Amino acid sequence: LTEFVRDVYSDLMAIGEGARKSGDRSDISSDDEGDEDFEKRRLWDRSPLTGSNLAMAKLWLSKARKRRSFGRVVSGIIQDHKEDKCSLCARTKETCASLVGGLSKGGLRDPYAIDDLITQFEQKYSINENDPNMWKAFFRSKAEYVTV
């Protein structure tokens, strides 16, 4: 048993991330990066952003941070609305692999529903509004839930 564990451990340690080994299928690509990808990244312009490029990057980062923080604030509310059966096929926990609570639009699960809710929130209050309690109250009044 000790010898087997030692062999498995040495095999695992010898595996290079994404490295090809003999016997690998040729129709499945490896995670190996090509030299041209590495070269493109190496030559990427590293000068600081200015003007509209900087404004766009800041806007994107601001929206991503807001989506992440607002999503965290309401994740418990979404899970509290998870039902015991699938909203689409009516399967229960016993007959379904897993049931997940989420947001919907028009009765169908929509992974971008939170983005629409954030947009509505910003239109009603302000694009700079970040109060979590105000967001939760708005979310509770507008969100549609689904279990799939």
N, C-alpha and C positions, 0 to 999 in steps of 0.2 A: 504494500500500500504506500509506503514511504517513497519508494522508487517511482511509482506511478504519479504521485503528487509532484515530485521533483521534476519529472519529465513534462508534465502538463505546465508547470510553472515556467520551465525554461522555454517551452514552445510559446507560451503567452508573452514572455519577455522578448522573444526573438521576433515577434510580429511587429513590423513597422507599420505605422498608421498609413493606410492607403498603399502600402508597398505590394507589388505583385509577387506571387509565389508560383513555383512550378505546380501545375495542376489546376490553376485558376481558369475559369471559363473565359474565353476570349470575347464573348458577346456581352460581358458585364464589365463596365468601365471601372477603373480603380479611382481612388481619391488622389492619385498622383497628379500633381500640377504639371502642366507642360512648361517648357522653358519660355515659350512665348508669353504665357500668362504672367509668369514671374517677371519677365522683362518689361511688360506693360505696366505692372504695378511699380516697378523700380523707377521707371521714367515718368510716372504720374506727376503732374505739376503740384508742388507743395507750397506754392505761394499763398499767402493769406487771402481769404475771400474779401471782396470789396463790393460796394454798391448794391445792385439788385441781387447779385448772387449771395451776398452776405445776408441781405434781408430775407431772401427766400429760405436759406438754410436756418435762420433764426425762427422764422414762422413755422417751418416744418418741425423743428425741434420743440418749439412751444406746444404745437398741436399734439405731438407724440407724448410729451410729458403730461399734458392735460388728459389725454385719452387714458394713459396708464394710471394716473392717480384717480381719476373719476371712476374708472373700471374697478379699481381696488375698493373704493368707497362703497360701491353698490354690489360687489360680488356676493356678499352675504344675503342681500335682498333677493338676488336672482336665485340663489340656492334655496332660499326659504319658499320660493314659488314652484320648486320642482315637485311634480306630481308623482303618484305611484304607478302611473301608466303612461305610455307613449301617446302624445297628442295626435300623432299621425296614424298609427296602426292599432292603437289601444292595447298593445302588449304590456304585460305587467313585468315587474322586476324578475319574476321567476322564469318567464319565457323570453326575455330579452337579455342580450349580453350585458348591456349597461344602459342606464337611463341618465341623461344629462340635462340639467336645466339650462335654459338660454333665453335670449331675446328673440322676438319674432316681429315680422311685419306682415300684416294681412294673413296671419295664421301660420305662416311658414317661417322656419328658423332663418334668421338673417344675421350673419356674423358682423355686418356693418350697421346694425340697428343702433348700437351705442353711438356711432358717429353722427347719425341723424338726430338722436336725442341731444347730444352735445351741441349740435348746430342750432336746434330749436331753443335750447337753454341760453346760448349766447345771443340769439336774436331777441329773446324775451328780456334778458337782463343786461348783459354786457359781455363783450368778447374777453374782457379782463376779469370777469367774475370767477372766483375760485373757491367760494365758501362751500365747504362740504355739506353742511346742513341744508343750505338752500338747494344744492344739487340733489341731495337725497329726496327732499320734498318734491322737487320738480320731477325727478325720476319716478317716484312712486305714483305720481299722478298721470304720467304719460306712457310708461313702459308697458309693452305687451310681452307676455311670457309664453314659453313653449317648453315641453319636455319631449326629448327625442332619444 
